[in-house]
Amino acid sequence: MDIQESMRQILEAESRAVAAIPYSDAYDRAVELIIEHVHRRGGKLVTSGMGKAGQIAMNIATTFASTGTPAVNLHPSEAQHGDLGILQPNDVMLLISNSGKTREIVDLVGLTRRLYPGMPMIVITGHPESELSMMPDVVTLSTGCTEEVCPLGLTPTTSTTLMTVIGDVLVVNVMRITRFSAAQYALRHHGGYLGQKSRTDAQSTR
């Protein structure tokens, strides 16, 4: 198999996986939790994941922050060494674990609920029947539990694509509901091409 054929197969496999992400009313609940706790109560979104999922969690946090929803990423291991102190009562957490049983994330839930018992949690996972998803008061967003395109079936590839897409679904819908504008974007993103474009777009809508 040459690179062109391999690329075609990978794109087709990941496209099918994205199109097959299952919708449930958990998405409505997740968006409402973010709106309620961040935009109405003045809290923030706290994302967390381990390994590759942690990098996706960081990306989701920075995308939310740049689009008007205050968000930070909390490394689950560092949380056990004092960084848990970043949490405040009105926050909402977004946890990412493809297996749904990542020990550091499961432990993070326990530590968080010992500090703030009522803190709401959203989970993105490929296994909606997992330990993490079955915890009380967890809103679960399933990726659809698809196979990785990695030839070993091990390296996070398709799963991280799906996590990123689900993060985009949350970000875009929160932006839509809060009516986040180009002018607001420009205030948060001054530098680079996007900063210039957002200021131009904001001026054109005046």
C-alpha positions in Angstrom: 0.0 0.0 0.0 1.4 3.4 -0.9 1.0 6.7 1.0 -1.8 7.9 -1.2 -4.0 4.8 -0.6 -3.1 4.8 3.1 -4.1 8.4 3.4 -7.4 7.8 1.6 -8.2 4.9 4.0 -7.3 7.0 7.1 -9.4 10.0 6.0 -12.4 7.7 5.2 -12.2 5.9 8.5 -11.9 9.1 10.5 -14.7 10.8 8.5 -17.0 7.9 9.2 -16.1 8.0 12.9 -16.8 11.7 13.2 -20.2 11.3 11.3 -21.1 8.5 13.7 -20.6 10.4 16.9 -23.9 9.7 18.8 -26.1 12.6 19.8 -27.9 12.5 23.1 -29.5 15.1 25.3 -26.3 15.0 27.3 -25.0 17.6 24.9 -27.8 19.9 25.8 -27.1 19.4 29.5 -23.4 19.9 29.0 -23.8 23.2 27.2 -26.4 24.4 29.8 -24.0 23.5 32.6 -21.2 25.6 31.0 -23.6 28.5 30.4 -25.0 28.3 33.9 -21.8 28.0 35.9 -19.5 30.2 33.8 -21.7 32.8 32.3 -24.4 33.2 35.0 -22.6 32.3 38.2 -19.2 33.6 37.3 -17.2 30.4 37.6 -14.9 28.8 35.0 -14.5 25.7 32.9 -11.8 23.4 34.2 -10.6 20.8 31.7 -8.5 17.7 32.4 -7.1 14.6 30.8 -4.0 12.4 30.9 -1.5 11.8 28.1 -2.9 12.5 24.6 -6.3 13.3 26.1 -4.7 15.9 28.3 -3.4 17.7 25.2 -6.9 17.7 23.8 -8.2 19.0 27.1 -5.7 21.8 27.0 -6.7 22.7 23.4 -10.4 22.8 24.4 -9.6 25.1 27.4 -7.7 27.6 25.3 -10.4 27.6 22.6 -13.1 28.3 25.2 -11.0 31.0 26.8 -10.4 32.8 23.5 -14.2 32.7 22.7 -15.5 34.3 25.8 -15.8 31.4 28.3 -13.1 31.5 31.0 -11.4 28.2 31.1 -8.2 26.6 32.4 -6.6 23.2 32.1 -5.7 21.2 35.3 -3.2 18.4 35.0 -4.6 15.5 37.0 -1.3 14.5 38.5 -0.4 18.1 39.5 -3.8 18.4 41.1 -2.6 15.9 43.7 0.3 18.2 44.6 -1.6 21.4 45.3 -3.0 22.5 41.9 -6.5 21.3 43.0 -6.5 24.7 44.7 -7.4 26.3 41.3 -11.0 25.1 41.8 -13.7 27.4 43.0 -17.3 26.7 44.0 -19.1 27.7 40.8 -16.7 25.9 38.4 -17.7 23.1 36.1 -15.3 20.4 35.0 -14.7 18.8 31.6 -12.8 15.5 31.9 -11.5 13.5 29.0 -10.6 9.8 29.1 -11.1 7.5 26.1 -11.1 4.4 28.3 -13.2 6.0 31.0 -11.0 4.4 33.7 -7.8 6.5 33.6 -6.7 6.3 37.2 -5.5 9.9 37.5 -8.9 11.2 36.2 -10.9 8.9 38.4 -8.8 10.0 41.4 -9.3 13.6 40.4 -13.1 13.2 40.6 -12.8 11.9 44.2 -10.4 14.7 45.2 -12.6 17.3 43.7 -15.8 16.0 45.3 -14.1 15.9 48.7 -13.3 19.7 48.2 -16.6 20.7 46.4 -19.1 17.9 46.6 -21.6 19.4 44.2 -19.3 20.4 41.4 -20.8 19.3 38.1 -18.7 17.2 35.7 -18.9 16.5 32.0 -17.0 13.5 30.6 -15.9 12.8 27.1 -15.2 9.1 26.7 -15.2 6.2 24.2 -16.7 3.9 26.8 -20.0 5.3 28.3 -20.4 2.2 30.5 -17.0 2.8 32.2 -16.2 3.6 35.8 -15.9 7.3 35.2 -19.2 7.5 33.3 -21.1 5.6 35.9 -20.1 8.0 38.7 -23.1 9.9 40.2 -24.0 13.2 38.5 -21.7 12.9 35.6 -22.9 14.1 32.1 -21.3 11.7 29.6 -20.6 12.5 26.0 -19.7 9.4 24.0 -17.3 9.4 21.1 -18.9 6.3 19.8 -16.2 3.9 20.9 -14.5 3.5 17.4 -11.3 1.7 16.6 -8.1 3.7 16.2 -6.6 4.0 12.7 -3.2 3.3 14.2 -2.1 -0.1 12.6 -1.5 -1.4 16.2 -5.0 -0.3 17.3 -3.3 1.3 20.3 -2.0 4.9 19.6 -4.7 7.5 20.2 -5.5 8.7 16.7 -9.2 8.4 15.8 -10.2 8.8 19.4 -8.4 12.1 19.8 -9.9 13.4 16.6 -13.4 12.6 18.0 -12.5 14.3 21.3 -11.5 17.4 19.5 -14.7 17.5 17.4 -16.8 17.1 20.5 -14.9 20.0 22.1 -15.7 22.0 19.0 -19.4 21.2 19.3 -19.4 22.5 22.9 -17.4 25.6 22.1 -19.5 26.6 19.0 -22.8 26.1 20.8 -21.8 28.1 23.8 -20.6 30.9 21.4 -23.9 30.7 19.6 -26.0 30.9 22.8 -24.0 33.7 24.3 -23.9 35.5 21.0 -20.2 35.9 21.1 -19.2 38.5 18.5 -16.2 39.4 16.4 -15.7 42.6 18.5 -15.6 40.5 21.7 -13.1 38.1 20.0 -10.9 41.0 19.0 -10.7 42.1 22.7 -9.3 38.7 23.6 -7.1 38.1 20.5 -5.1 41.1 19.6 -2.1 39.6 17.8 -1.6 37.8 14.5 -3.8 37.3 11.6 -6.9 36.3 13.6 -6.6 39.4 15.7 -6.5 41.6 12.6 -9.3 39.8 10.9 -11.5 39.9 14.0 -11.0 43.7 14.3 -11.8 44.1 10.6 -14.9 41.9 10.9 -16.0 43.9 14.0 -15.7 47.2 12.2 -17.7 45.9 9.2 -20.7 45.0 11.4 -21.0 48.4 13.0 
